[in-house]
Amino acid sequence: MDYISAIVPPLVMAVLFTALIVTIVRNQGGANKAKEDAAVDAALAAADASRTATPEER
């Protein structure tokens, strides 16, 4: 019985750590991801437009 009481705490910690990692990976993105991507795309487009504009267009 000593081996069971010795293996339970590391086993519980491993399961909880795995659940934490899965939760973190699943939450990468979400609803705000599209808004962030749109904001970055808009900023890149504005920077590209100002970089490629002729001096008369500025």
Sequence and secondary structure as in RCSB ss.txt:
>XXXX:A:sequence
MDYISAIVPPLVMAVLFTALIVTIVRNQGGANKAKEDAAVDAALAAADASRTATPEER
>XXXX:A:secstr
 HHHHHHHHHHHHHHHHHHHHHHHHHTSSSHHHHHHHHHHHHHHHHHHHHHHS TTT 
